[in-house]
Amino acid sequence: MEGKGLVAELQRAAICPVCRGHFKDPVILDCDHSYCRACITGYWEEGSPTGNGPRVLSCPQCKKVFERKNLRTNVKLAVEVKITQHLNAKTAQGPLASKTRRRRGGWRPTAGIQKEKEGIQEVCSCYGDVAQSYPKSDSWKEARPE
């Protein structure tokens, strides 16, 4: 249960509070809130001008006002978003899709085996010798070398 809670928390942290989608090019403000670069830039461009001066640059969440545009790329959050997207893709495939290996004892060795027209040639990895075996048939006794 704890693992599912951590995954859910990671998924919540990967959502932009402005567009409600996964962060795209996440940036962090001086107040430590994060947004998509396009979302915060758009939010600031839509803001109302204060008197005759420039537009107010504030955080949509805490409303802290900034004197200048200082957008720093949030690398850690970008990695978390990629992990979340990978987890979502794995979950969408279903529980059985990720299990590609056969059960124990189900693997057949293929190294050193070459198929030929008449039979199968197996190469012994210990000595490099070639052992000739023949396809199964009703006349296996006649095809067997003496």
Kinemage of the C-alpha trace (Angstrom):
@kinemage 1
@onewidth
@group {chain A} dominant
@subgroup {mainchain}
@vectorlist {calphas} color= white
{ca met a 1} P 0.000 0.000 0.000
{ca glu a 2} L 2.859 2.359 0.786
{ca gly a 3} L 4.261 2.020 -2.746
{ca lys a 4} L 0.914 2.947 -4.310
{ca gly a 5} L 0.735 6.033 -2.082
{ca leu a 6} L 4.183 7.136 -3.197
{ca val a 7} L 3.275 6.694 -6.858
{ca ala a 8} L 0.061 8.682 -6.351
{ca glu a 9} L 2.012 11.470 -4.633
{ca leu a 10} L 4.540 11.530 -7.482
{ca gln a 11} L 1.694 11.764 -9.999
{ca arg a 12} L 0.108 14.669 -8.096
{ca ala a 13} L 3.454 16.487 -7.970
{ca ala a 14} L 3.813 16.200 -11.757
{ca ile a 15} L 0.680 18.297 -12.446
{ca cys a 16} L 0.888 22.017 -13.227
{ca pro a 17} L -1.569 24.021 -11.077
{ca val a 18} L -2.367 26.362 -13.990
{ca cys a 19} L -3.074 23.992 -16.919
{ca arg a 20} L -3.779 20.867 -14.795
{ca gly a 21} L -1.653 18.767 -17.159
{ca his a 22} L 1.804 17.238 -16.811
{ca phe a 23} L 4.490 19.895 -16.535
{ca lys a 24} L 6.057 20.873 -19.857
{ca asp a 25} L 9.394 22.659 -19.433
{ca pro a 26} L 8.862 23.172 -15.674
{ca val a 27} L 10.259 26.327 -14.079
{ca ile a 28} L 10.489 27.339 -10.439
{ca leu a 29} L 9.814 30.815 -9.068
{ca asp a 30} L 11.634 32.536 -6.206
{ca cys a 31} L 8.768 31.467 -3.894
{ca asp a 32} L 9.532 27.786 -4.759
{ca his a 33} L 6.272 27.175 -6.661
{ca ser a 34} L 6.606 25.466 -10.050
{ca tyr a 35} L 4.734 25.918 -13.333
{ca cys a 36} L 5.076 25.129 -17.012
{ca arg a 37} L 7.158 27.872 -18.605
{ca ala a 38} L 4.337 28.671 -21.064
{ca cys a 39} L 1.700 28.693 -18.291
{ca ile a 40} L 3.471 31.181 -16.011
{ca thr a 41} L 4.523 33.368 -18.938
{ca gly a 42} L 0.924 33.430 -20.189
{ca tyr a 43} L -0.369 34.162 -16.688
{ca trp a 44} L 1.990 37.114 -16.358
{ca glu a 45} L 1.132 38.442 -19.832
{ca glu a 46} L -2.589 38.392 -18.971
{ca gly a 47} L -1.983 40.200 -15.647
{ca ser a 48} L -3.242 43.737 -15.184
{ca pro a 49} L -0.800 46.642 -15.338
{ca thr a 50} L -0.272 48.623 -12.132
{ca gly a 51} L -0.884 52.243 -12.948
{ca asn a 52} L 1.535 53.444 -15.610
{ca gly a 53} L 4.222 50.889 -14.692
{ca pro a 54} L 4.857 47.340 -15.856
{ca arg a 55} L 2.549 44.403 -15.286
{ca val a 56} L 2.564 42.743 -11.886
{ca leu a 57} L 4.627 39.546 -11.798
{ca ser a 58} L 3.103 37.426 -9.047
{ca cys a 59} L 2.789 33.760 -8.145
{ca pro a 60} L -0.671 32.351 -8.952
{ca gln a 61} L -0.633 30.301 -5.725
{ca cys a 62} L 0.861 32.450 -2.963
{ca lys a 63} L 0.435 35.841 -4.745
{ca lys a 64} L 4.001 36.873 -3.903
{ca val a 65} L 5.042 39.771 -6.153
{ca phe a 66} L 8.366 39.667 -7.984
{ca glu a 67} L 10.329 42.672 -9.187
{ca arg a 68} L 11.749 40.894 -12.203
{ca lys a 69} L 11.116 37.810 -14.267
{ca asn a 70} L 13.359 35.116 -12.790
{ca leu a 71} L 12.440 31.705 -14.188
{ca arg a 72} L 14.782 28.865 -13.301
{ca thr a 73} L 14.398 25.461 -14.953
{ca asn a 74} L 13.236 22.888 -12.411
{ca val a 75} L 15.377 19.922 -13.479
{ca lys a 76} L 14.310 17.709 -10.579
{ca leu a 77} L 10.644 18.188 -11.416
{ca ala a 78} L 11.309 17.482 -15.104
{ca val a 79} L 12.818 14.107 -14.118
{ca glu a 80} L 9.850 13.341 -11.839
{ca val a 81} L 7.452 14.096 -14.711
{ca lys a 82} L 9.336 11.694 -17.015
{ca ile a 83} L 9.182 8.982 -14.333
{ca thr a 84} L 5.459 9.582 -13.869
{ca gln a 85} L 4.810 9.393 -17.606
{ca his a 86} L 6.797 6.142 -17.768
{ca leu a 87} L 4.783 4.695 -14.864
{ca asn a 88} L 1.529 5.765 -16.517
{ca ala a 89} L 2.580 4.081 -19.765
{ca lys a 90} L 3.454 0.858 -17.912
{ca thr a 91} L 0.122 0.936 -16.060
{ca ala a 92} L -1.774 1.476 -19.317
{ca gln a 93} L -0.169 -1.654 -20.792
{ca gly a 94} L -1.717 -3.762 -18.053
{ca pro a 95} L -0.159 -6.060 -15.481
{ca leu a 96} L 0.651 -8.925 -17.861
{ca ala a 97} L 2.193 -6.862 -20.643
{ca ser a 98} L 5.287 -6.042 -18.631
{ca lys a 99} L 6.066 -9.720 -17.895
{ca thr a 100} L 8.038 -10.767 -20.929
{ca arg a 101} L 10.092 -13.557 -19.432
{ca arg a 102} L 8.999 -17.150 -19.348
{ca arg a 103} L 8.580 -19.018 -16.122
{ca arg a 104} L 11.489 -20.876 -14.589
{ca gly a 105} L 12.676 -23.750 -16.725
{ca gly a 106} L 10.951 -22.465 -19.849
{ca trp a 107} L 13.990 -20.985 -21.587
{ca arg a 108} L 15.654 -22.931 -24.349
{ca pro a 109} L 19.293 -22.206 -25.132
{ca thr a 110} L 19.944 -20.819 -28.593
{ca ala a 111} L 23.645 -19.992 -28.465
{ca gly a 112} L 25.686 -22.257 -30.698
{ca ile a 113} L 22.732 -23.859 -32.479
{ca gln a 114} L 22.434 -23.541 -36.234
{ca lys a 115} L 19.589 -24.997 -38.266
{ca glu a 116} L 20.500 -26.853 -41.423
{ca lys a 117} L 18.383 -28.408 -44.156
{ca glu a 118} L 18.999 -32.033 -43.149
{ca gly a 119} L 19.244 -31.664 -39.387
{ca ile a 120} L 20.263 -29.458 -36.536
{ca gln a 121} L 23.916 -28.825 -35.946
{ca glu a 122} L 24.815 -28.199 -32.317
{ca val a 123} L 28.189 -26.784 -31.396
{ca cys a 124} L 29.586 -27.848 -28.060
{ca ser a 125} L 30.757 -24.704 -26.302
{ca cys a 126} L 33.271 -26.657 -24.203
{ca tyr a 127} L 35.342 -28.163 -26.985
{ca gly a 128} L 34.061 -26.551 -30.165
{ca asp a 129} L 33.058 -29.981 -31.523
{ca val a 130} L 30.076 -30.373 -33.799
{ca ala a 131} L 27.471 -32.966 -32.888
{ca gln a 132} L 25.050 -33.962 -35.622
{ca ser a 133} L 21.482 -34.796 -34.700
{ca tyr a 134} L 18.610 -35.518 -37.047
{ca pro a 135} L 14.984 -34.447 -37.137
{ca lys a 136} L 12.466 -36.722 -35.455
{ca ser a 137} L 10.680 -39.154 -37.747
{ca asp a 138} L 9.309 -42.679 -37.715
{ca ser a 139} L 12.521 -43.959 -39.234
{ca trp a 140} L 14.831 -42.460 -36.623
{ca lys a 141} L 16.644 -45.745 -36.193
{ca glu a 142} L 17.655 -45.810 -39.875
{ca ala a 143} L 18.781 -42.180 -39.884
{ca arg a 144} L 20.915 -42.656 -36.790
{ca pro a 145} L 24.658 -43.020 -37.523
{ca glu a 146} L 26.339 -46.179 -36.242
